[in-house]
Amino acid sequence: MERIFSGIQPTNDLHLGNYFGALRNWVTLQESAECTYCIVDLHSLTASIEPAELPERTLRLAVMLLAIGLDPPRTTIFVQSHVPAHAELAWLLQCVTPVGELNRMTQFKEKSHGRESVSTGLFTYPVLQAADILLYDAAAVPIGEDQKQHLELSRDIAQRFNNRFGDTFVIPEPLIPGVAARVMDLQHPERKMSKSADSALGTIFLLDSSDDIAAKVKRAVTDSEPAVSYDPQQRPGVSNLIEILAASTEGRPDDIASRYSTCAQLKADTADAVNAAIEPVRARYASLSADLGEVAAVLRNGADQAVLVASATLRRAYTAVGLYRS
Ligand code: AQP
C-alpha cells in the first residue's frame, strides 16, 4: 500500500480551510493507503503560544482528528515531539539545505514581515517539515495549496540528499484538492483563512455554532456587483463563497455560480451547506471529549508505531552521511 503522511499544528482550533484543503483528504485516503498523521507541536513553537495552553490544544486537536473520521489503529496519529527522530533528521537535512532556498519561502516572508525579531526556527520550519515527511517514506502528502512551495522544497532536499549520499528517501508528491485548495478569509478575501488571523470574523472554525457561521457568512466581504459570477482573480470574495459552497456540497464552482442571481441567496445557502457538512464533526467532537483518556491512548499507540518507522529511516540517513554507528 502507498504510504501517506501529513501534519497539522496545534496552534488554534481547526477551520474550514484546514478541513476542505487537507483534512477531508486525510480521511478519504485511509480507504486506499497506509496513513500516518502528525500533530506538529514542534512547529507550533515558531508561533507565540502560551506553554500552559499547548498540552490542552494538542489533546483537543487529537479529539478533532478523531471527530473528522480518522480511524486508529488503521491510521497512525501521533504527536511530533514524542518521536525524537523528527528533530534529529531535521539537523541532517539543514546541513544539505542552502540558506538561499529558505530565503525564497513565501510563508517565511509573510510570517516574518514587520517583525523586529524572527527566530531561526521560523526560518528552518520547512526543513523540519521535510524531515516529518521523509521519515515515513511518504509517496504522497495531502495538503492545502499554501503548503505547495514547502512540499516542493521537501522534494528538492530529498533529491539533493539522494544524489549526494545514495538512495535514502522516497520523493513525495503533493495531493491538493481541485476545489477549495485555498479557502480565503471572509473579511479579507485576498488572504487565506488562517487559525491565527487577527479577527475571528473572517475564519469559520469547525466548532463555531450554526448561528455564528450564519452570521460570519452573512457579513462576508464581497464587492459592489450585485450579480454572482465565479472569477477568483477579479471577484475573490464572491468566488470564495462559491468555492466553499462547492466544497460543502461536492459541486462545481461554475455550475454553482450559474444557479445564483444574488449574493444574499448565495450567502444563505453557503451557510446552510457549511453547517450541514460540519454538523456531524461537531457532534462527534462533543461525544469524544467525554473520554480524553481514550484519546491519550490513541496518541501513545500512534507514537509507538511511528517510532518504529522513523528510527529505521533515521538509521539509514545516519549511515548514508557516514556517521559512526557501533
Ligand atoms: N485557508 C486554507 N485553505 C486550504 N488549506 C489550508 N490549510 C491551512 N489553511 C488553509 C491546510 O491545512 C493544513 C494544516 O495547516 P497547519 O495548521 O499546519 O498550518 P498552516 O498552513 O499555517 O495553517 P493556518 O490555519 O494558517 O495556521 P496558522 O495560522 O497557525 O499558521 C495544511 O495542509 C494547510 O495547507
Residues whose N, C-alpha, C, O or C-beta is under 5 A from the ligand:
A	BS01	AQP	G7 I8 Q9 T11 G17 N18 G21 A22 P142 I143 G144 E145 D146 Q147 A180 A181 R182 V183 M184 K192 M193 S194 K195 S196
